[in-house]
Amino acid sequence: QGGVLATALALSGRISGVQAVVTAGAPMVKESFDVASSLASIDTYRGGLRIPKLHFGGKTDKMVPVSSTALLCEEGGNGEMVIHEKGHLFPTSAAHVNRILNFLSAALDDGEVQSADI
């Protein structure tokens, strides 16, 4: 449940300097968001909603349905959802790795963003 924890911690603002979150197979767990909001001021939580997030969901994931990851993407704010053909893992095809690198590049604002087709 590291992905939902990372998303919730980003929302809470309890870890300074978070600029992006990337997860794979992460479920939506409402309680994690409740804790995050209780730890944060309204402004901090709003700031956390603006942090870019990239969530991967696997079509054959037997542990976390894609619909749960999609809900995490929606509720976590500023999220992008990528659905891949595999299961409960980070996809490692060149296209998906490039997508992650380009996402992080854009989030970290280093200007090296290139388009990637998935």
Legacy VTK file of the C-alpha trace (Angstrom):
# vtk DataFile Version 3.0
C-alpha trace
ASCII
DATASET POLYDATA
POINTS 118 float
0.000 0.000 0.000
2.995 2.238 -0.540
1.384 4.097 -3.435
-1.614 5.262 -1.448
0.690 6.156 1.461
2.935 8.202 -0.854
-0.089 9.995 -2.288
-1.549 10.700 1.145
1.794 11.935 2.522
2.159 14.249 -0.466
-1.300 15.634 0.282
-0.499 16.088 3.966
2.604 18.171 3.343
4.382 16.328 6.175
7.349 15.536 3.943
8.735 18.761 2.544
10.085 18.990 -0.960
7.850 16.368 -2.598
7.570 17.391 -6.244
5.953 14.325 -7.815
4.469 10.922 -6.993
4.572 7.820 -9.222
2.661 4.687 -8.188
1.780 1.296 -9.629
-1.118 -0.861 -8.507
-2.051 1.519 -5.715
-5.596 1.306 -4.334
-7.789 4.130 -3.124
-7.997 3.890 0.670
-10.228 6.625 2.064
-8.773 6.323 5.563
-5.343 7.342 4.254
-6.834 10.527 2.838
-8.667 11.186 6.103
-5.384 10.943 8.017
-3.609 13.156 5.463
-6.260 15.836 5.744
-6.154 15.710 9.539
-2.385 16.292 9.475
-2.505 19.210 7.063
-3.759 22.742 7.072
-6.218 23.582 4.303
-3.506 25.428 2.364
-1.013 22.587 2.751
-3.593 20.034 1.601
-4.488 22.188 -1.414
-0.786 22.402 -2.215
-0.573 18.631 -2.030
-3.437 18.328 -4.482
-1.347 20.306 -6.981
1.644 17.931 -6.811
1.767 15.983 -10.102
0.940 12.293 -9.741
1.303 9.427 -12.230
-0.589 6.232 -11.417
-0.194 2.930 -13.286
-2.914 0.301 -13.180
-2.539 -3.196 -14.601
-5.379 -4.805 -16.531
-4.483 -8.207 -15.054
-3.736 -6.981 -11.521
-5.357 -9.539 -9.195
-4.682 -7.459 -6.052
-5.921 -3.970 -6.991
-8.594 -3.357 -9.609
-7.864 -0.621 -12.137
-11.035 1.119 -10.947
-9.532 1.545 -7.464
-6.325 3.047 -8.854
-8.425 5.332 -11.079
-10.276 6.553 -7.992
-6.953 7.227 -6.243
-5.912 9.212 -9.313
-9.099 11.274 -9.181
-9.143 11.851 -5.421
-5.409 12.561 -5.128
-5.525 15.609 -7.374
-3.438 16.460 -10.441
-3.166 12.812 -11.446
-2.525 11.027 -14.695
-3.643 7.418 -15.115
-1.932 4.891 -17.365
-3.429 1.440 -17.796
-1.012 -1.254 -18.933
-1.431 -4.878 -20.000
0.378 -6.465 -17.045
-0.507 -7.032 -13.408
0.498 -5.584 -10.024
3.784 -3.960 -11.042
5.517 -1.022 -12.652
5.539 -1.688 -16.393
9.082 -1.861 -17.762
8.599 -1.511 -21.511
10.648 1.264 -23.073
7.497 3.294 -23.758
6.374 3.123 -20.124
9.838 3.866 -18.724
10.021 6.871 -21.065
6.578 7.958 -19.855
7.807 7.863 -16.239
11.022 9.718 -17.072
9.181 12.366 -19.085
6.602 12.787 -16.324
9.330 13.253 -13.704
11.257 15.568 -15.997
8.190 17.771 -16.421
7.358 17.627 -12.705
10.887 18.584 -11.778
10.821 21.264 -14.497
14.175 20.531 -16.046
12.950 21.216 -19.556
13.982 17.858 -21.021
10.442 16.605 -21.659
9.873 14.493 -24.755
6.651 12.924 -25.930
6.193 9.187 -25.518
3.543 7.096 -27.152
1.977 4.363 -25.077
LINES 1 119
118 0 1 2 3 4 5 6 7 8 9 10 11 12 13 14 15 16 17 18 19 20 21 22 23 24 25 26 27 28 29 30 31 32 33 34 35 36 37 38 39 40 41 42 43 44 45 46 47 48 49 50 51 52 53 54 55 56 57 58 59 60 61 62 63 64 65 66 67 68 69 70 71 72 73 74 75 76 77 78 79 80 81 82 83 84 85 86 87 88 89 90 91 92 93 94 95 96 97 98 99 100 101 102 103 104 105 106 107 108 109 110 111 112 113 114 115 116 117
